[in-house]
Amino acid sequence: MNIGFQLFQLQGIDTEIYRSSKRLLQIAALLETDATVESARNNLADLRAKSEQIRSDFDLINQDIQQKKVKKSQSEASLYNGKVQNPKELQSLEMEIASLEKILKDLDQKLVEKLMLLDEAEAQESAGEADLKQAIAAFETSKSLLTAEKGNLETAIRNLNVKRTTYVAQIDQNALNTYETLRKSKNGLAVAHLQDDSCSACGSSLTASQCQQARSTSLLFLCPSCGRIVYGS
């Protein structure tokens, strides 16, 4: 058998092992976390923080209203219980009550506005919770598919390694060493084939003598241009 062809077949096995192993790494990362779930979770956290802030603002305004109402009630009691007789003090109480009424009116308006914002924020929060549940459900489905793919790839890699061992045992060690060196330096593409009297990897034309060498069953021929092994059938 053409030794170059043997190495070409070995390269096909190694390429498939590499691709499968790379996909396993991708699957491992995909099984660990999901961008959609993380995005939905972060969005929900933001929405909850927004709701909490509005709720806190609402409570503070409500507390302020209650305090102002108590103060207004106290001022009204002082105004009408007859204990205050001084005209200036009475006028001061009336002005204070009027001021409190205006403040309470403004606070009531703010409270209504905050309540509307809170309703909207809580609706958004509920929608965010639904989005997160949906994203998690989709991720769980994806995990099942990925886990099945992972198992298939692991089986395929085991079988490919067994096949590789069989191929390696049939190849001359020196030729194998050349192949391994080129595979590392040529990004996995160590072996090209003769195509229209040219190297299929770099496209360089070969002479008739070089083509004959590439078809040799016992010797390796390296492309003068790119340095890869070239085999011809």
C-alpha positions in Angstrom: 0.0 0.0 0.0 1.2 3.5 -0.7 2.7 4.8 2.5 1.5 8.3 1.7 -2.1 7.0 1.4 -1.7 5.3 4.7 -0.7 8.5 6.3 -3.6 10.3 4.5 -6.0 7.8 6.0 -4.4 8.3 9.5 -4.8 12.0 9.0 -8.5 11.5 8.4 -8.8 9.6 11.7 -6.8 12.2 13.6 -8.9 15.0 12.1 -12.1 13.4 13.2 -10.7 12.7 16.7 -9.7 16.4 16.9 -13.1 17.6 15.7 -15.0 15.3 18.0 -12.7 16.3 21.0 -13.2 20.0 20.2 -17.0 19.5 20.1 -16.8 17.7 23.5 -15.1 20.7 25.0 -17.9 22.9 23.5 -20.6 20.6 24.9 -18.9 20.7 28.4 -19.1 24.5 28.3 -22.7 24.5 27.1 -23.7 22.0 29.8 -22.2 24.1 32.5 -24.0 27.3 31.7 -26.4 28.8 29.2 -26.2 32.4 27.8 -30.0 32.7 27.5 -30.5 31.5 31.1 -27.9 33.8 32.4 -29.3 36.8 30.5 -32.8 36.0 31.7 -31.5 35.6 35.3 -29.6 38.9 35.2 -32.6 40.7 33.6 -34.9 39.4 36.4 -32.4 40.5 39.1 -32.5 44.0 37.5 -36.2 44.0 37.4 -36.5 42.9 41.0 -34.1 45.6 42.1 -36.1 48.2 40.2 -39.4 47.0 41.9 -37.7 47.0 45.3 -36.5 50.5 44.8 -39.9 51.8 43.8 -41.6 49.8 46.6 -39.1 51.5 49.1 -39.9 54.9 47.6 -43.6 54.2 47.9 -43.3 53.2 51.6 -41.2 56.3 52.4 -43.8 58.6 50.8 -46.6 56.7 52.6 -44.8 57.1 56.0 -44.3 60.8 55.3 -48.0 61.2 54.5 -48.9 59.5 57.8 -46.5 61.7 59.7 -47.9 64.8 58.0 -51.5 63.7 58.8 -50.7 63.3 62.5 -49.1 66.7 62.5 -52.1 68.2 60.7 -54.5 66.6 63.2 -52.5 67.9 66.1 -52.5 71.4 64.6 -56.2 71.3 64.0 -56.8 70.1 67.6 -54.8 73.0 68.9 -56.7 75.4 66.6 -60.2 74.3 67.6 -59.9 73.1 71.2 -60.0 76.7 72.5 -56.7 76.5 74.4 -54.9 78.8 72.0 -56.3 82.4 72.3 -53.4 84.5 70.9 -54.4 85.7 67.4 -50.9 85.4 66.1 -50.6 81.8 67.3 -54.0 81.0 65.8 -52.9 82.5 62.5 -49.7 80.5 62.6 -51.7 77.3 63.2 -54.0 78.1 60.2 -51.0 78.7 58.0 -49.4 75.5 59.2 -52.5 73.5 58.5 -52.8 75.1 55.0 -49.2 74.2 54.3 -49.7 70.7 55.5 -52.8 70.3 53.3 -50.8 71.4 50.2 -47.9 69.1 51.1 -50.3 66.2 51.6 -51.9 66.8 48.3 -48.5 66.8 46.6 -47.6 63.6 48.5 -50.8 61.9 47.6 -50.1 62.6 43.9 -46.6 61.3 44.2 -48.0 58.2 46.0 -50.4 57.5 43.1 -47.5 58.0 40.6 -45.3 55.6 42.5 -48.2 53.1 42.8 -48.6 53.1 39.0 -44.8 52.7 38.5 -44.9 49.8 41.1 -47.7 48.1 39.2 -45.8 48.4 36.0 -42.5 47.2 37.6 -44.2 44.2 39.2 -45.8 43.3 35.9 -42.3 43.4 34.3 -40.9 41.4 37.1 -43.6 38.7 36.5 -42.8 38.7 32.8 -39.1 38.3 33.7 -39.8 35.4 35.9 -41.8 33.7 33.1 -38.9 34.4 30.7 -36.4 32.8 33.1 -38.6 29.7 33.6 -38.9 29.3 29.8 -35.2 29.7 29.4 -34.5 27.1 32.0 -36.9 24.7 30.5 -35.3 25.2 27.0 -31.9 24.7 28.6 -32.9 21.4 30.2 -34.2 20.2 26.8 -30.9 21.3 25.2 -28.9 19.6 28.0 -30.7 16.3 27.2 -29.7 16.6 23.5 -26.2 17.6 24.3 -25.7 14.8 26.8 -26.8 12.3 24.2 -24.5 13.9 21.6 -21.7 13.8 24.2 -22.2 10.0 24.7 -22.1 9.4 20.9 -19.0 11.5 20.5 -17.2 9.6 23.4 -18.1 6.3 21.8 -16.9 7.5 18.4 -13.6 8.8 19.8 -13.0 5.4 21.5 -13.6 3.6 18.2 -11.4 6.0 16.3 -8.6 5.5 18.8 -8.8 1.7 18.3 -8.8 2.2 14.6 -5.9 4.6 14.8 -3.9 2.1 16.8 -4.4 -0.4 14.1 -3.3 2.0 11.4 -0.2 3.2 13.3 1.0 -0.4 13.8 1.2 -0.8 10.0 3.1 2.4 9.3 6.9 2.8 9.2 8.1 4.6 12.4 10.2 7.1 10.5 7.3 8.0 8.2 5.1 8.3 11.2 7.5 10.6 12.9 7.6 12.8 9.8 3.8 12.9 9.7 3.5 13.8 13.4 6.0 16.7 13.0 4.3 18.0 10.0 0.9 17.7 11.6 1.9 19.9 14.4 3.6 22.5 12.2 0.9 22.5 9.4 -2.2 23.0 11.6 -3.2 19.3 11.3 -2.8 19.1 7.5 0.3 17.1 7.0 -0.7 15.0 4.0 -2.0 16.3 0.6 -2.8 14.3 -2.4 -1.7 14.6 -6.0 -4.4 16.5 -7.9 -4.0 17.3 -11.6 -0.2 17.0 -11.2 -0.3 19.5 -8.3 -0.2 19.5 -4.5 -3.8 19.7 -3.3 -2.8 21.7 -0.3 -0.9 24.6 -1.8 -1.7 24.1 -5.5 1.9 24.1 -6.7 2.5 22.2 -9.9 4.8 19.2 -9.8 7.1 17.8 -12.5 6.6 14.4 -14.0 9.4 13.0 -11.9 8.0 14.5 -8.7 4.6 13.1 -9.6 6.2 9.7 -10.0 7.8 10.0 -6.6 4.5 11.0 -5.0 3.1 7.7 -6.4 5.8 5.6 -4.8 4.5 3.0 -2.5 7.5 2.9 -0.2 9.0 6.4 -0.1 7.6 9.7 1.2 7.5 12.7 -1.2 7.4 16.2 0.3 6.0 19.1 -1.7 8.9 21.4 -2.6 6.7 24.4 -2.0 4.7 23.7 1.2 6.7 20.8 2.7 3.7 18.6 3.1 3.6 14.9 2.3 2.0 14.4 -1.1 0.7 11.0 -2.2 -0.6 9.9 -5.6 -2.6 6.9 -6.5 
